[in-house]
Amino acid sequence: MKYLLLLLLPTFVWAELNDGSFDREIFYQILNETRASSDLTAVTDDDNLEYIAEAYADICKAKGNISHDYELTERFMNYVPLLLAKYDAIGEVLMITTEHDESDVLLAWLKSAGHNVVLMKPDALAVGVGISRQDDLIYVVAYMARREDG
């Protein structure tokens, strides 16, 4: 089974993934272990970032593709006022896959230089991951954010 990654630039990565059930908590744990190995601070999961990531994953599913839409992301940020008070979003990563588990998703993103930059930003303090499924396709969106006062 194959999957496709897309970042800010037209960066595409194909790789084999194992079947598995996506667990956000495991994803966050593995991400933080990876960040710690590079002497970076841990990121905390944020329910509001998860909310917009899930909504964005649903939109990608409805469109049948993944693409960065900064206007839409900005509207999400405005829709959830708590996010505007706490964060200045610094990046998003997107994926469409047919089979995955959280460690494979993270590993694939980290192997892509552009995705790695987003996930390993030194000033990132919060993360939110959303997934949406349609038949055998799974849309995954992750937002990394920093605190405006940080």
GUZADREN-444913 format. One record per residue (C-alpha): x, y, z; residue in three letters; residue number from 1. Coordinates in pm, 1 decimal. Layout:
[pt [X; Y; Z]; "Ala"; NUM];
...
This chain:
[pt [0.0; 0.0; 0.0]; "Met"; 1];
[pt [122.0; 350.5; -76.5]; "Lys"; 2];
[pt [58.9; 700.7; 52.7]; "Tyr"; 3];
[pt [136.8; 1054.7; -53.6]; "Leu"; 4];
[pt [278.1; 1348.6; 142.7]; "Leu"; 5];
[pt [253.4; 1714.9; 44.8]; "Leu"; 6];
[pt [420.0; 2015.4; 207.1]; "Leu"; 7];
[pt [439.4; 2390.4; 147.5]; "Leu"; 8];
[pt [652.0; 2330.0; -159.4]; "Leu"; 9];
[pt [554.6; 2065.7; -412.1]; "Pro"; 10];
[pt [735.5; 1794.0; -216.8]; "Thr"; 11];
[pt [598.9; 1445.5; -273.1]; "Phe"; 12];
[pt [709.5; 1134.0; -86.1]; "Val"; 13];
[pt [589.4; 778.3; -143.8]; "Trp"; 14];
[pt [654.0; 499.0; 104.8]; "Ala"; 15];
[pt [518.9; 169.6; 230.3]; "Glu"; 16];
[pt [321.6; 187.2; 552.8]; "Leu"; 17];
[pt [205.7; -84.6; 787.2]; "Asn"; 18];
[pt [-157.5; -136.4; 878.0]; "Asp"; 19];
[pt [-254.8; -0.9; 1218.8]; "Gly"; 20];
[pt [-492.3; 208.0; 1420.6]; "Ser"; 21];
[pt [-396.6; 573.2; 1459.4]; "Phe"; 22];
[pt [-364.0; 683.9; 1822.2]; "Asp"; 23];
[pt [-295.9; 1054.9; 1873.9]; "Arg"; 24];
[pt [-142.7; 1000.7; 2218.4]; "Glu"; 25];
[pt [111.4; 755.4; 2080.5]; "Ile"; 26];
[pt [185.8; 995.1; 1792.7]; "Phe"; 27];
[pt [248.0; 1278.7; 2041.8]; "Tyr"; 28];
[pt [467.0; 1054.5; 2259.7]; "Gln"; 29];
[pt [682.4; 948.0; 1963.9]; "Ile"; 30];
[pt [704.8; 1306.9; 1838.4]; "Leu"; 31];
[pt [819.9; 1426.8; 2180.3]; "Asn"; 32];
[pt [1075.8; 1146.7; 2211.0]; "Glu"; 33];
[pt [1210.7; 1247.4; 1871.0]; "Thr"; 34];
[pt [1220.5; 1614.8; 1969.5]; "Arg"; 35];
[pt [1396.3; 1528.7; 2298.6]; "Ala"; 36];
[pt [1664.8; 1336.6; 2109.2]; "Ser"; 37];
[pt [1742.2; 1666.3; 1931.4]; "Ser"; 38];
[pt [1736.0; 1864.6; 2259.7]; "Asp"; 39];
[pt [1405.5; 2029.7; 2168.8]; "Leu"; 40];
[pt [1125.8; 2100.5; 2412.4]; "Thr"; 41];
[pt [823.8; 1873.3; 2420.0]; "Ala"; 42];
[pt [506.5; 1991.2; 2251.8]; "Val"; 43];
[pt [172.0; 1961.1; 2424.2]; "Thr"; 44];
[pt [-139.7; 1842.8; 2251.7]; "Asp"; 45];
[pt [-404.2; 2110.4; 2218.1]; "Asp"; 46];
[pt [-772.5; 2022.5; 2180.4]; "Asp"; 47];
[pt [-839.7; 2333.9; 1972.0]; "Asn"; 48];
[pt [-556.9; 2255.3; 1730.5]; "Leu"; 49];
[pt [-690.7; 1900.1; 1708.1]; "Glu"; 50];
[pt [-1033.7; 2044.2; 1629.7]; "Tyr"; 51];
[pt [-910.9; 2250.5; 1333.9]; "Ile"; 52];
[pt [-681.7; 1968.9; 1215.9]; "Ala"; 53];
[pt [-978.6; 1729.3; 1218.1]; "Glu"; 54];
[pt [-1195.6; 1983.3; 1034.2]; "Ala"; 55];
[pt [-922.5; 2038.2; 774.6]; "Tyr"; 56];
[pt [-880.7; 1661.9; 729.6]; "Ala"; 57];
[pt [-1257.9; 1639.7; 670.0]; "Asp"; 58];
[pt [-1233.9; 1915.3; 405.7]; "Ile"; 59];
[pt [-946.5; 1734.2; 231.6]; "Cys"; 60];
[pt [-1157.0; 1418.5; 234.0]; "Lys"; 61];
[pt [-1454.4; 1603.9; 84.2]; "Ala"; 62];
[pt [-1229.9; 1750.3; -188.6]; "Lys"; 63];
[pt [-1067.3; 1413.1; -249.3]; "Gly"; 64];
[pt [-713.1; 1553.5; -223.4]; "Asn"; 65];
[pt [-472.4; 1728.2; 9.3]; "Ile"; 66];
[pt [-356.1; 2083.7; -41.4]; "Ser"; 67];
[pt [-243.3; 2374.0; 172.0]; "His"; 68];
[pt [-505.2; 2648.7; 187.7]; "Asp"; 69];
[pt [-371.5; 2926.7; 406.0]; "Tyr"; 70];
[pt [-687.5; 3135.1; 374.2]; "Glu"; 71];
[pt [-892.7; 2846.5; 508.0]; "Leu"; 72];
[pt [-646.3; 2783.4; 791.6]; "Thr"; 73];
[pt [-662.9; 3151.9; 885.8]; "Glu"; 74];
[pt [-1043.3; 3132.9; 891.1]; "Arg"; 75];
[pt [-1020.4; 2831.6; 1123.2]; "Phe"; 76];
[pt [-789.7; 3028.3; 1352.6]; "Met"; 77];
[pt [-1043.1; 3312.6; 1358.7]; "Asn"; 78];
[pt [-1325.7; 3065.8; 1423.1]; "Tyr"; 79];
[pt [-1161.3; 2936.3; 1736.9]; "Val"; 80];
[pt [-1080.4; 3256.4; 1932.7]; "Pro"; 81];
[pt [-886.8; 3061.6; 2195.6]; "Leu"; 82];
[pt [-627.8; 2981.8; 1929.0]; "Leu"; 83];
[pt [-582.1; 3347.7; 1840.6]; "Leu"; 84];
[pt [-526.1; 3429.2; 2206.5]; "Ala"; 85];
[pt [-269.8; 3151.4; 2255.0]; "Lys"; 86];
[pt [-91.9; 3073.8; 1928.3]; "Tyr"; 87];
[pt [59.6; 3192.2; 1606.5]; "Asp"; 88];
[pt [45.1; 2883.3; 1382.9]; "Ala"; 89];
[pt [385.1; 2803.3; 1237.2]; "Ile"; 90];
[pt [312.9; 2509.4; 1015.7]; "Gly"; 91];
[pt [97.2; 2228.9; 895.0]; "Glu"; 92];
[pt [176.3; 1894.8; 741.1]; "Val"; 93];
[pt [-64.8; 1686.8; 536.0]; "Leu"; 94];
[pt [-82.9; 1326.5; 424.7]; "Met"; 95];
[pt [-316.5; 1095.9; 240.5]; "Ile"; 96];
[pt [-261.9; 725.4; 298.0]; "Thr"; 97];
[pt [-435.2; 393.0; 255.7]; "Thr"; 98];
[pt [-289.9; 224.6; 563.3]; "Glu"; 99];
[pt [-89.3; 363.9; 851.4]; "His"; 100];
[pt [-8.3; 375.0; 1214.4]; "Asp"; 101];
[pt [116.5; 672.0; 1413.0]; "Glu"; 102];
[pt [485.9; 575.7; 1412.3]; "Ser"; 103];
[pt [487.4; 523.4; 1035.0]; "Asp"; 104];
[pt [313.7; 855.3; 972.6]; "Val"; 105];
[pt [563.0; 1042.5; 1190.3]; "Leu"; 106];
[pt [862.4; 858.7; 1046.1]; "Leu"; 107];
[pt [752.8; 937.1; 689.6]; "Ala"; 108];
[pt [706.9; 1305.8; 773.6]; "Trp"; 109];
[pt [1044.2; 1320.5; 949.7]; "Leu"; 110];
[pt [1220.3; 1166.4; 647.8]; "Lys"; 111];
[pt [1090.9; 1451.2; 431.5]; "Ser"; 112];
[pt [1313.8; 1756.8; 483.9]; "Ala"; 113];
[pt [1030.2; 2008.5; 454.6]; "Gly"; 114];
[pt [798.6; 1819.7; 687.5]; "His"; 115];
[pt [1083.4; 1764.0; 933.6]; "Asn"; 116];
[pt [1141.6; 2140.3; 954.4]; "Val"; 117];
[pt [778.9; 2195.9; 1055.3]; "Val"; 118];
[pt [764.4; 1917.0; 1313.4]; "Leu"; 119];
[pt [1105.2; 1992.6; 1464.1]; "Met"; 120];
[pt [1072.3; 2373.2; 1492.6]; "Lys"; 121];
[pt [1259.0; 2469.7; 1810.5]; "Pro"; 122];
[pt [991.9; 2721.9; 1915.4]; "Asp"; 123];
[pt [696.9; 2486.3; 1860.9]; "Ala"; 124];
[pt [510.0; 2426.3; 2184.3]; "Leu"; 125];
[pt [176.8; 2277.3; 2075.3]; "Ala"; 126];
[pt [50.0; 2021.0; 1827.7]; "Val"; 127];
[pt [-285.1; 1901.5; 1704.0]; "Gly"; 128];
[pt [-349.0; 1606.2; 1473.0]; "Val"; 129];
[pt [-670.3; 1532.5; 1287.1]; "Gly"; 130];
[pt [-765.6; 1234.6; 1075.1]; "Ile"; 131];
[pt [-1057.5; 1164.4; 846.6]; "Ser"; 132];
[pt [-1135.3; 833.4; 677.3]; "Arg"; 133];
[pt [-1315.6; 754.9; 355.5]; "Gln"; 134];
[pt [-1323.5; 395.8; 238.6]; "Asp"; 135];
[pt [-957.9; 289.9; 232.2]; "Asp"; 136];
[pt [-816.2; 645.4; 227.4]; "Leu"; 137];
[pt [-705.7; 823.4; 542.9]; "Ile"; 138];
[pt [-638.4; 1198.9; 547.5]; "Tyr"; 139];
[pt [-398.1; 1315.7; 820.0]; "Val"; 140];
[pt [-336.4; 1680.0; 914.2]; "Val"; 141];
[pt [-101.8; 1808.1; 1185.5]; "Ala"; 142];
[pt [-66.9; 2166.5; 1304.8]; "Tyr"; 143];
[pt [238.1; 2284.9; 1496.7]; "Met"; 144];
[pt [203.8; 2613.5; 1682.3]; "Ala"; 145];
[pt [402.0; 2847.5; 1901.4]; "Arg"; 146];
[pt [277.9; 3072.4; 2174.3]; "Arg"; 147];
[pt [258.1; 3435.8; 2074.9]; "Glu"; 148];
[pt [400.0; 3538.0; 2411.8]; "Asp"; 149];
[pt [674.2; 3273.1; 2394.7]; "Gly"; 150];
